[in-house]
């Protein structure tokens, strides 16, 4: 497939794109707002020193935060623009970085939308987080001489196979970026096999290990845990997807039937805000005394059995306050989420069979004993029961996770070492 054919297909799919926005807006009204930005109508930025970072959604936005902070320290005279694709990503940027950065939605990959966006933003450097390949956007950056780095790249076997279906378009797109920063050698090899220039591919490690934890996090977690009930067993189901909530709630019911866990609390956090209400309704339908975080008092009543986390920006706090955590998106074939958020605060991670988006991190966690992989609800029940009922086992796994994070830091410095020459060269060209 050529870029021309790809673009034609995009235009033919425009009604589908608009319908998708409308449909999602019924569940999350934020999808009905700021449509102009999705077609390049963003506020012009009056600066000639701008680093543009694209982080598609929540996970990528959180991973970008340590990099953003280091870029501010390193290049204080530069402004930073962060684009996202989803409203939840937008909310994450706002909650973690506030007005320190500019934010808008990334334009859809239509040539006109891309052109308007770049005309109004005029970035000095474009930095795309993870494997977001946009043929028209990448082509436009190359055509305008805008250095483009794709950072923290991971290429799973599954995604490599999909990209190979469009070999010509993929090869052409991979020839546009100035440099790639990939998570490991396997990712590098897959990227090169798809058409990337080996000279532009650098193994930098995973920025996801560079978790920036607030200094007050553990203190805040202690306060929250007392509000939940210091003596209650508490487990977290983090970033669950459709199809996971009922199995998780079934496990919780089975757990509470055991005398030692009769007062256990489940903190259930759906991945997408539009599911907060439906998950709350499901929990109540299944017979649980259910509260929502936004509506619960500071001291959670002992009769509350399930707390639905319907807030943004508190997930790391929930990890720190819970005894152990189930990583959502792993019982269904979504690919899982970043289990390092649990590891960083010394909490055991339990995850299902579908962790292909974090394959290397998952393998490291299993090898170190920082987590347990299960295949179904019965396995989840056994793992959670084990961690809640065995303090030594829980502490050992938690400490293994903490060491895993600490020992694998360094990707941030490696990524900056790749970024620095690009910005220096750009600076020199403008003189």
Secondary structure, DSSP 8 states (H G I E B T S, - for coil): --HHHHHHHHHHTHHHHHHHHHHHHTT-GGGGS-HHHHTT-------S-EEEEE--SHHHHHHHHHHHHHHHHH-TT-EEEEEESSHHHHHHHHHHHGGGSEEEE---S-HHHHHHHHHHH--SEEEEESS---HHHHHHHHHHT-EEEEEEE---HHHHHHHHTTHHHHHHHHTT-SEEEESSHHHHHHHHHTT--GGGEEE---GGG-----TTHHHHHHHHHHHH-TTS-EEEEEEE-TTTHHHHHHHHHHHHTSGGGTT-EEEEEESSGGGHHHHHHHHHHTT--EEETTTS-SS--TT--EEE---SS-HHHHHHHSSEEEESSTTTTT----THHHHTTT-EEEE-S--GGGHHHHHHHHHHTSEEE-SSHHHHHHHHHHHHH-HHHHHHHHHHHHHHHHHT--HHHHHHHHHHHHHHHHHHHH-
